[in-house]
C-alpha cells in the first residue's frame, strides 16, 4: 500500500514518461505540485494562516525598587569580597 506521495510521483511519472521524463525528474516535478495531507491538513493550514506569526520572546526585566533607581547601584552583600581587578598581560604600546 503506497503512500500518498508515492502515488503522486507515479502519476506524474506516467504523464511525463511518454515525453522521455526520468523517474528522478518526475520526483522533482511532483515536489512542486504535491499537497500534503487531506482534510485534516487543509483545516490545519487554515488555522495556521489565521494565526499571527510568532516572534522572539523577550525576557521581562526584574522590578527595580525606588532606592535602586535613585542611587543607580544595586545592593551588594557586605560579606562577599569583590573580585580583584585583572592585570594587563601585555605592556602598553607607546
LUMMAR-780166 format. One record per atom (N, C-alpha, C): atom name; x, y, z; residue in one letter. Coordinates in steps of 0.02 Angstrom, whole numbers, plus 32768, in hexadecimal, padded with zeros to 4 digits. Layout:
// residues N
kolza atomo: CA	X: X	Y: Y	Z: Z	residuo: A;
...
This chain:
// residues 94
kolza atomo: N	X: 802A	Y: 7FC5	Z: 8000	residuo: X;
kolza atomo: CA	X: 8000	Y: 8000	Z: 8000	residuo: X;
kolza atomo: C	X: 802D	Y: 803E	Z: 8000	residuo: X;
kolza atomo: N	X: 8035	Y: 805F	Z: 7FC7	residuo: X;
kolza atomo: CA	X: 8062	Y: 8099	Z: 7FC3	residuo: X;
kolza atomo: C	X: 8043	Y: 80D7	Z: 7FE4	residuo: X;
kolza atomo: N	X: 806F	Y: 8103	Z: 7FF8	residuo: X;
kolza atomo: CA	X: 8059	Y: 8141	Z: 8018	residuo: X;
kolza atomo: C	X: 803D	Y: 8171	Z: 7FE4	residuo: X;
kolza atomo: N	X: 8020	Y: 81A7	Z: 7FFB	residuo: X;
kolza atomo: CA	X: 8003	Y: 81D9	Z: 7FCF	residuo: X;
kolza atomo: C	X: 803A	Y: 81FA	Z: 7FA4	residuo: X;
kolza atomo: N	X: 8075	Y: 8203	Z: 7FC1	residuo: X;
kolza atomo: CA	X: 80AD	Y: 8220	Z: 7F9C	residuo: X;
kolza atomo: C	X: 80C2	Y: 81F3	Z: 7F62	residuo: X;
kolza atomo: N	X: 80C8	Y: 81B2	Z: 7F70	residuo: X;
kolza atomo: CA	X: 80DE	Y: 8183	Z: 7F3C	residuo: X;
kolza atomo: C	X: 80AA	Y: 8180	Z: 7F04	residuo: X;
kolza atomo: N	X: 806A	Y: 8181	Z: 7F16	residuo: X;
kolza atomo: CA	X: 8035	Y: 8180	Z: 7EE3	residuo: X;
kolza atomo: C	X: 8039	Y: 81BF	Z: 7EB8	residuo: X;
kolza atomo: N	X: 8046	Y: 81F7	Z: 7ED7	residuo: X;
kolza atomo: CA	X: 804B	Y: 8236	Z: 7EB1	residuo: X;
kolza atomo: C	X: 8087	Y: 8234	Z: 7E81	residuo: X;
kolza atomo: N	X: 80C0	Y: 821B	Z: 7E99	residuo: X;
kolza atomo: CA	X: 80FC	Y: 8217	Z: 7E6F	residuo: X;
kolza atomo: C	X: 80EF	Y: 81E7	Z: 7E34	residuo: X;
kolza atomo: N	X: 80CE	Y: 81B0	Z: 7E41	residuo: X;
kolza atomo: CA	X: 80BE	Y: 8180	Z: 7E0C	residuo: X;
kolza atomo: C	X: 8091	Y: 819F	Z: 7DD7	residuo: X;
kolza atomo: N	X: 805F	Y: 81C6	Z: 7DED	residuo: X;
kolza atomo: CA	X: 8032	Y: 81E5	Z: 7DBC	residuo: X;
kolza atomo: C	X: 8057	Y: 8219	Z: 7D93	residuo: X;
kolza atomo: N	X: 8084	Y: 823F	Z: 7DB1	residuo: X;
kolza atomo: CA	X: 80AC	Y: 8270	Z: 7D8C	residuo: X;
kolza atomo: C	X: 80DB	Y: 824C	Z: 7D5C	residuo: X;
kolza atomo: N	X: 80F8	Y: 8215	Z: 7D72	residuo: X;
kolza atomo: CA	X: 8126	Y: 81EF	Z: 7D48	residuo: X;
kolza atomo: C	X: 8102	Y: 81D1	Z: 7D0B	residuo: X;
kolza atomo: N	X: 80C6	Y: 81B6	Z: 7D16	residuo: X;
kolza atomo: CA	X: 809F	Y: 8199	Z: 7CDF	residuo: X;
kolza atomo: C	X: 808D	Y: 81CE	Z: 7CAB	residuo: X;
kolza atomo: N	X: 807E	Y: 820B	Z: 7CC3	residuo: X;
kolza atomo: CA	X: 806C	Y: 8241	Z: 7C95	residuo: X;
kolza atomo: C	X: 80A9	Y: 8258	Z: 7C6D	residuo: X;
kolza atomo: N	X: 80E4	Y: 8259	Z: 7C8B	residuo: X;
kolza atomo: CA	X: 8120	Y: 8271	Z: 7C69	residuo: X;
kolza atomo: C	X: 8149	Y: 823C	Z: 7C49	residuo: X;
kolza atomo: N	X: 8137	Y: 81FD	Z: 7C53	residuo: X;
kolza atomo: CA	X: 815F	Y: 81C5	Z: 7C38	residuo: X;
kolza atomo: C	X: 8161	Y: 81C6	Z: 7BEC	residuo: X;
kolza atomo: N	X: 8129	Y: 81D8	Z: 7BCD	residuo: X;
kolza atomo: CA	X: 8126	Y: 81D9	Z: 7B84	residuo: X;
kolza atomo: C	X: 8153	Y: 8210	Z: 7B68	residuo: X;
kolza atomo: N	X: 8160	Y: 8244	Z: 7B8F	residuo: X;
kolza atomo: CA	X: 818A	Y: 827B	Z: 7B78	residuo: X;
kolza atomo: C	X: 81D4	Y: 826F	Z: 7B87	residuo: X;
kolza atomo: N	X: 81E4	Y: 8235	Z: 7BA5	residuo: X;
kolza atomo: CA	X: 8229	Y: 8224	Z: 7BB4	residuo: X;
kolza atomo: C	X: 8240	Y: 823B	Z: 7BF9	residuo: X;
kolza atomo: N	X: 8212	Y: 8244	Z: 7C27	residuo: X;
kolza atomo: CA	X: 8222	Y: 825A	Z: 7C6B	residuo: X;
kolza atomo: C	X: 823D	Y: 821F	Z: 7C93	residuo: X;
kolza atomo: N	X: 8274	Y: 822B	Z: 7CB8	residuo: X;
kolza atomo: CA	X: 828E	Y: 81F7	Z: 7CE4	residuo: X;
kolza atomo: C	X: 8269	Y: 81F8	Z: 7D26	residuo: X;
kolza atomo: N	X: 8272	Y: 81C4	Z: 7D4E	residuo: X;
kolza atomo: CA	X: 824F	Y: 81C1	Z: 7D8E	residuo: X;
kolza atomo: C	X: 8269	Y: 81F8	Z: 7DBD	residuo: X;
kolza atomo: N	X: 82A9	Y: 8207	Z: 7DB8	residuo: X;
kolza atomo: CA	X: 82C5	Y: 823C	Z: 7DE1	residuo: X;
kolza atomo: C	X: 82A7	Y: 8280	Z: 7DCF	residuo: X;
kolza atomo: N	X: 82A0	Y: 828C	Z: 7D8F	residuo: X;
kolza atomo: CA	X: 8281	Y: 82CA	Z: 7D78	residuo: X;
kolza atomo: C	X: 8238	Y: 82CD	Z: 7D8D	residuo: X;
kolza atomo: N	X: 8217	Y: 8294	Z: 7D8F	residuo: X;
kolza atomo: CA	X: 81D1	Y: 8291	Z: 7DA5	residuo: X;
kolza atomo: C	X: 81CB	Y: 82A3	Z: 7DEF	residuo: X;
kolza atomo: N	X: 81FC	Y: 828D	Z: 7E17	residuo: X;
kolza atomo: CA	X: 81F9	Y: 829E	Z: 7E5E	residuo: X;
kolza atomo: C	X: 8203	Y: 82E9	Z: 7E69	residuo: X;
kolza atomo: N	X: 822F	Y: 8308	Z: 7E41	residuo: X;
kolza atomo: CA	X: 823A	Y: 8350	Z: 7E48	residuo: X;
kolza atomo: C	X: 81FB	Y: 8376	Z: 7E33	residuo: X;
kolza atomo: N	X: 81DB	Y: 835F	Z: 7DFC	residuo: X;
kolza atomo: CA	X: 819E	Y: 8380	Z: 7DE4	residuo: X;
kolza atomo: C	X: 8164	Y: 8374	Z: 7E15	residuo: X;
kolza atomo: N	X: 8161	Y: 8339	Z: 7E33	residuo: X;
kolza atomo: CA	X: 812B	Y: 8329	Z: 7E62	residuo: X;
kolza atomo: C	X: 8131	Y: 8352	Z: 7EA2	residuo: X;
kolza atomo: N	X: 816E	Y: 8363	Z: 7EB5	residuo: X;
kolza atomo: CA	X: 817A	Y: 838A	Z: 7EF1	residuo: X;
kolza atomo: C	X: 8158	Y: 83CE	Z: 7EED	residuo: X;
kolza atomo: N	X: 8155	Y: 83EB	Z: 7EB1	residuo: X;
kolza atomo: CA	X: 8138	Y: 842D	Z: 7EA7	residuo: X;
kolza atomo: C	X: 80EC	Y: 842B	Z: 7EAB	residuo: X;
kolza atomo: N	X: 80CD	Y: 83F3	Z: 7E9B	residuo: X;
kolza atomo: CA	X: 8083	Y: 83F0	Z: 7E97	residuo: X;
kolza atomo: C	X: 8064	Y: 83C9	Z: 7ED0	residuo: X;
kolza atomo: N	X: 808C	Y: 83AA	Z: 7EFC	residuo: X;
kolza atomo: CA	X: 8070	Y: 837F	Z: 7F30	residuo: X;
kolza atomo: C	X: 8053	Y: 83A8	Z: 7F69	residuo: X;
kolza atomo: N	X: 8016	Y: 8397	Z: 7F7D	residuo: X;
kolza atomo: CA	X: 7FF6	Y: 83B5	Z: 7FB7	residuo: X;
kolza atomo: C	X: 7FF4	Y: 8381	Z: 7FED	residuo: X;
kolza atomo: N	X: 8010	Y: 8390	Z: 8026	residuo: X;
kolza atomo: CA	X: 8016	Y: 8360	Z: 805C	residuo: X;
kolza atomo: C	X: 7FD4	Y: 8357	Z: 8080	residuo: X;
kolza atomo: N	X: 7FC3	Y: 8319	Z: 8091	residuo: X;
kolza atomo: CA	X: 7F8A	Y: 830A	Z: 80BC	residuo: X;
kolza atomo: C	X: 7F47	Y: 830E	Z: 8098	residuo: X;
kolza atomo: N	X: 7F12	Y: 8307	Z: 80BF	residuo: X;
kolza atomo: CA	X: 7ECF	Y: 8308	Z: 80A4	residuo: X;
kolza atomo: C	X: 7EA6	Y: 833D	Z: 80C6	residuo: X;
kolza atomo: N	X: 7E6C	Y: 832B	Z: 80E0	residuo: X;
kolza atomo: CA	X: 7E3F	Y: 835B	Z: 8100	residuo: X;
kolza atomo: C	X: 7E5E	Y: 8378	Z: 813F	residuo: X;
kolza atomo: N	X: 7E80	Y: 834E	Z: 8166	residuo: X;
kolza atomo: CA	X: 7EA0	Y: 8366	Z: 81A3	residuo: X;
kolza atomo: C	X: 7ED5	Y: 839A	Z: 8194	residuo: X;
kolza atomo: N	X: 7EFD	Y: 838E	Z: 8161	residuo: X;
kolza atomo: CA	X: 7F32	Y: 83BD	Z: 8150	residuo: X;
kolza atomo: C	X: 7F15	Y: 83FF	Z: 8137	residuo: X;
kolza atomo: N	X: 7EDE	Y: 83FC	Z: 8112	residuo: X;
kolza atomo: CA	X: 7EBF	Y: 8439	Z: 80F9	residuo: X;
kolza atomo: C	X: 7EA5	Y: 8463	Z: 8133	residuo: X;
kolza atomo: N	X: 7E87	Y: 8442	Z: 8165	residuo: X;
kolza atomo: CA	X: 7E6E	Y: 8467	Z: 819F	residuo: X;
kolza atomo: C	X: 7EA8	Y: 8485	Z: 81C6	residuo: X;
kolza atomo: N	X: 7EDE	Y: 8461	Z: 81CC	residuo: X;
kolza atomo: CA	X: 7F19	Y: 847A	Z: 81F0	residuo: X;
kolza atomo: C	X: 7F37	Y: 84B5	Z: 81CA	residuo: X;
kolza atomo: N	X: 7F38	Y: 84B2	Z: 8187	residuo: X;
kolza atomo: CA	X: 7F54	Y: 84E9	Z: 815F	residuo: X;
kolza atomo: C	X: 7F2B	Y: 8529	Z: 8169	residuo: X;
kolza atomo: N	X: 7EE8	Y: 8522	Z: 816C	residuo: X;
kolza atomo: CA	X: 7EBD	Y: 855C	Z: 8177	residuo: X;
kolza atomo: C	X: 7ECC	Y: 857C	Z: 81BB	residuo: X;
kolza atomo: N	X: 7ED6	Y: 8551	Z: 81EE	residuo: X;
kolza atomo: CA	X: 7EE4	Y: 856B	Z: 8231	residuo: X;
kolza atomo: C	X: 7F28	Y: 858E	Z: 8232	residuo: X;
kolza atomo: N	X: 7F59	Y: 8573	Z: 820F	residuo: X;
kolza atomo: CA	X: 7F9C	Y: 8590	Z: 820F	residuo: X;
kolza atomo: C	X: 7F9B	Y: 85D4	Z: 81ED	residuo: X;
kolza atomo: N	X: 7F73	Y: 85DC	Z: 81B8	residuo: X;
kolza atomo: CA	X: 7F70	Y: 861B	Z: 8195	residuo: X;
kolza atomo: C	X: 7F50	Y: 8651	Z: 81C0	residuo: X;
kolza atomo: N	X: 7F20	Y: 863E	Z: 81E9	residuo: X;
kolza atomo: CA	X: 7EFD	Y: 866E	Z: 8213	residuo: X;
kolza atomo: C	X: 7F27	Y: 8683	Z: 824F	residuo: X;
kolza atomo: N	X: 7F52	Y: 8656	Z: 8267	residuo: X;
kolza atomo: CA	X: 7F7B	Y: 8664	Z: 82A2	residuo: X;
kolza atomo: C	X: 7FB0	Y: 8698	Z: 8291	residuo: X;
kolza atomo: N	X: 7FC1	Y: 86C1	Z: 82C3	residuo: X;
kolza atomo: CA	X: 7FF5	Y: 86F3	Z: 82BA	residuo: X;
kolza atomo: C	X: 8039	Y: 86D1	Z: 82BA	residuo: X;
kolza atomo: N	X: 8068	Y: 86EB	Z: 8294	residuo: X;
kolza atomo: CA	X: 80AB	Y: 86CE	Z: 8295	residuo: X;
kolza atomo: C	X: 80CC	Y: 86DB	Z: 82D9	residuo: X;
kolza atomo: N	X: 80EE	Y: 86A9	Z: 82F1	residuo: X;
kolza atomo: CA	X: 810F	Y: 86AE	Z: 8332	residuo: X;
kolza atomo: C	X: 8153	Y: 86CE	Z: 832A	residuo: X;
kolza atomo: N	X: 8163	Y: 86FB	Z: 8357	residuo: X;
kolza atomo: CA	X: 81A5	Y: 871B	Z: 8357	residuo: X;
kolza atomo: C	X: 81CC	Y: 8702	Z: 8392	residuo: X;
kolza atomo: N	X: 8205	Y: 871F	Z: 839D	residuo: X;
kolza atomo: CA	X: 822E	Y: 870B	Z: 83D6	residuo: X;
kolza atomo: C	X: 820E	Y: 8726	Z: 8415	residuo: X;
kolza atomo: N	X: 8211	Y: 86FE	Z: 8448	residuo: X;
kolza atomo: CA	X: 81F8	Y: 8714	Z: 8489	residuo: X;
kolza atomo: C	X: 822F	Y: 8739	Z: 84AE	residuo: X;
kolza atomo: N	X: 821C	Y: 876E	Z: 84CD	residuo: X;
kolza atomo: CA	X: 824C	Y: 8795	Z: 84F4	residuo: X;
kolza atomo: C	X: 8242	Y: 8787	Z: 853E	residuo: X;
kolza atomo: N	X: 8279	Y: 8784	Z: 8561	residuo: X;
kolza atomo: CA	X: 8275	Y: 8779	Z: 85A8	residuo: X;
kolza atomo: C	X: 825F	Y: 87B9	Z: 85CA	residuo: X;
kolza atomo: N	X: 8235	Y: 87B2	Z: 85FD	residuo: X;
kolza atomo: CA	X: 821F	Y: 87EC	Z: 8622	residuo: X;
kolza atomo: C	X: 8256	Y: 8801	Z: 8652	residuo: X;
kolza atomo: N	X: 825F	Y: 8841	Z: 8658	residuo: X;
kolza atomo: CA	X: 8291	Y: 885B	Z: 8686	residuo: X;
kolza atomo: C	X: 8277	Y: 8856	Z: 86CD	residuo: X;
kolza atomo: N	X: 82A4	Y: 8849	Z: 86FB	residuo: X;
kolza atomo: CA	X: 8291	Y: 8845	Z: 8741	residuo: X;
kolza atomo: C	X: 827E	Y: 888B	Z: 875A	residuo: X;
kolza atomo: N	X: 824C	Y: 888F	Z: 8785	residuo: X;
kolza atomo: CA	X: 8239	Y: 88D1	Z: 879E	residuo: X;
kolza atomo: C	X: 8271	Y: 88EF	Z: 87C9	residuo: X;
kolza atomo: N	X: 827A	Y: 8930	Z: 87C4	residuo: X;
kolza atomo: CA	X: 82AE	Y: 8953	Z: 87E7	residuo: X;
kolza atomo: C	X: 828D	Y: 8980	Z: 881B	residuo: X;
kolza atomo: N	X: 82A7	Y: 897F	Z: 8858	residuo: X;
kolza atomo: CA	X: 828A	Y: 89A8	Z: 888C	residuo: X;
kolza atomo: C	X: 829B	Y: 89F2	Z: 8881	residuo: X;
kolza atomo: N	X: 8278	Y: 8A1E	Z: 88A4	residuo: X;
kolza atomo: CA	X: 8283	Y: 8A65	Z: 889D	residuo: X;
kolza atomo: C	X: 82C9	Y: 8A7A	Z: 88B3	residuo: X;
kolza atomo: N	X: 82E2	Y: 8A5C	Z: 88E9	residuo: X;
kolza atomo: CA	X: 8324	Y: 8A6D	Z: 8903	residuo: X;
kolza atomo: C	X: 835A	Y: 8A5B	Z: 88D0	residuo: X;
kolza atomo: N	X: 8352	Y: 8A22	Z: 88AF	residuo: X;
kolza atomo: CA	X: 8383	Y: 8A0D	Z: 887E	residuo: X;
kolza atomo: C	X: 8382	Y: 8A3B	Z: 8841	residuo: X;
kolza atomo: N	X: 8347	Y: 8A53	Z: 882E	residuo: X;
kolza atomo: CA	X: 8343	Y: 8A80	Z: 87F6	residuo: X;
kolza atomo: C	X: 8366	Y: 8AC2	Z: 8806	residuo: X;
kolza atomo: N	X: 835D	Y: 8ADA	Z: 8842	residuo: X;
kolza atomo: CA	X: 837A	Y: 8B1A	Z: 8856	residuo: X;
kolza atomo: C	X: 83C6	Y: 8B15	Z: 885B	residuo: X;
kolza atomo: N	X: 83DF	Y: 8AE1	Z: 8879	residuo: X;
kolza atomo: CA	X: 8427	Y: 8ADB	Z: 8884	residuo: X;
kolza atomo: C	X: 844B	Y: 8AC4	Z: 8845	residuo: X;
kolza atomo: N	X: 8428	Y: 8A9C	Z: 881C	residuo: X;
kolza atomo: CA	X: 8447	Y: 8A82	Z: 87E0	residuo: X;
kolza atomo: C	X: 8472	Y: 8A45	Z: 87ED	residuo: X;
kolza atomo: N	X: 8475	Y: 8A2F	Z: 882C	residuo: X;
kolza atomo: CA	X: 849D	Y: 89F4	Z: 883E	residuo: X;
kolza atomo: C	X: 8470	Y: 89C0	Z: 885E	residuo: X;
kolza atomo: N	X: 8482	Y: 8983	Z: 8854	residuo: X;
kolza atomo: CA	X: 845C	Y: 894D	Z: 8872	residuo: X;
kolza atomo: C	X: 847D	Y: 893B	Z: 88B5	residuo: X;
kolza atomo: N	X: 8457	Y: 8922	Z: 88E4	residuo: X;
kolza atomo: CA	X: 8473	Y: 8912	Z: 8925	residuo: X;
kolza atomo: C	X: 84A8	Y: 88DA	Z: 891F	residuo: X;
kolza atomo: N	X: 84DC	Y: 88E1	Z: 8947	residuo: X;
kolza atomo: CA	X: 8513	Y: 88B1	Z: 8947	residuo: X;
kolza atomo: C	X: 8516	Y: 8891	Z: 898B	residuo: X;
kolza atomo: N	X: 851F	Y: 8850	Z: 898C	residuo: X;
kolza atomo: CA	X: 8525	Y: 882C	Z: 89CC	residuo: X;
kolza atomo: C	X: 8569	Y: 883F	Z: 89EB	residuo: X;
kolza atomo: N	X: 8568	Y: 8852	Z: 8A2A	residuo: X;
kolza atomo: CA	X: 85A5	Y: 8868	Z: 8A4B	residuo: X;
kolza atomo: C	X: 85D5	Y: 882F	Z: 8A5A	residuo: X;
kolza atomo: N	X: 85BC	Y: 87F2	Z: 8A5F	residuo: X;
kolza atomo: CA	X: 85E6	Y: 87B9	Z: 8A71	residuo: X;
kolza atomo: C	X: 860E	Y: 879E	Z: 8A35	residuo: X;
kolza atomo: N	X: 85FD	Y: 87B3	Z: 89FA	residuo: X;
kolza atomo: CA	X: 861E	Y: 8799	Z: 89BE	residuo: X;
kolza atomo: C	X: 8655	Y: 87CA	Z: 89AA	residuo: X;
kolza atomo: N	X: 8692	Y: 87AF	Z: 899E	residuo: X;
kolza atomo: CA	X: 86C9	Y: 87D9	Z: 8989	residuo: X;
kolza atomo: C	X: 86C4	Y: 87E6	Z: 893E	residuo: X;
kolza atomo: N	X: 86D4	Y: 8823	Z: 8928	residuo: X;
kolza atomo: CA	X: 86D2	Y: 8831	Z: 88E0	residuo: X;
kolza atomo: C	X: 870B	Y: 880D	Z: 88BD	residuo: X;
kolza atomo: N	X: 8700	Y: 87FE	Z: 887E	residuo: X;
kolza atomo: CA	X: 8733	Y: 87DD	Z: 8856	residuo: X;
kolza atomo: C	X: 876D	Y: 880C	Z: 884A	residuo: X;
kolza atomo: N	X: 87AB	Y: 87F3	Z: 884B	residuo: X;
kolza atomo: CA	X: 87E4	Y: 8820	Z: 883C	residuo: X;
kolza atomo: C	X: 87E3	Y: 8833	Z: 87F2	residuo: X;
kolza atomo: N	X: 87FE	Y: 886E	Z: 87E4	residuo: X;
kolza atomo: CA	X: 87FF	Y: 8884	Z: 879F	residuo: X;
kolza atomo: C	X: 8831	Y: 885B	Z: 8778	residuo: X;
kolza atomo: N	X: 8821	Y: 8850	Z: 8738	residuo: X;
kolza atomo: CA	X: 884E	Y: 8828	Z: 870F	residuo: X;
kolza atomo: C	X: 8889	Y: 8853	Z: 86FA	residuo: X;
kolza atomo: N	X: 88C4	Y: 8834	Z: 86FB	residuo: X;
kolza atomo: CA	X: 8900	Y: 8858	Z: 86E7	residuo: X;
kolza atomo: C	X: 890B	Y: 884F	Z: 869C	residuo: X;
kolza atomo: N	X: 8929	Y: 8881	Z: 8680	residuo: X;
kolza atomo: CA	X: 8936	Y: 8880	Z: 8638	residuo: X;
kolza atomo: C	X: 8972	Y: 8853	Z: 862A	residuo: X;
kolza atomo: N	X: 896C	Y: 8825	Z: 85FB	residuo: X;
kolza atomo: CA	X: 89A2	Y: 87F6	Z: 85ED	residuo: X;
kolza atomo: C	X: 89D6	Y: 8814	Z: 85BE	residuo: X;
kolza atomo: N	X: 89C0	Y: 883E	Z: 8590	residuo: X;
kolza atomo: CA	X: 89EF	Y: 885B	Z: 8560	residuo: X;
kolza atomo: C	X: 89FF	Y: 88A3	Z: 8574	residuo: X;
kolza atomo: N	X: 8A3C	Y: 88B9	Z: 8568	residuo: X;
kolza atomo: CA	X: 8A4C	Y: 88FF	Z: 8578	residuo: X;
kolza atomo: C	X: 8A28	Y: 892E	Z: 8547	residuo: X;
kolza atomo: N	X: 8A1C	Y: 896A	Z: 855E	residuo: X;
kolza atomo: CA	X: 89FB	Y: 899B	Z: 8534	residuo: X;
kolza atomo: C	X: 8A2A	Y: 89B0	Z: 84FC	residuo: X;
kolza atomo: N	X: 8A0E	Y: 89BE	Z: 84C1	residuo: X;
kolza atomo: CA	X: 8A35	Y: 89D5	Z: 8488	residuo: X;
kolza atomo: C	X: 8A41	Y: 8A20	Z: 848F	residuo: X;
kolza atomo: N	X: 8A7B	Y: 8A34	Z: 847A	residuo: X;
kolza atomo: CA	X: 8A8C	Y: 8A7C	Z: 847E	residuo: X;
kolza atomo: C	X: 8A7B	Y: 8AA0	Z: 843F	residuo: X;
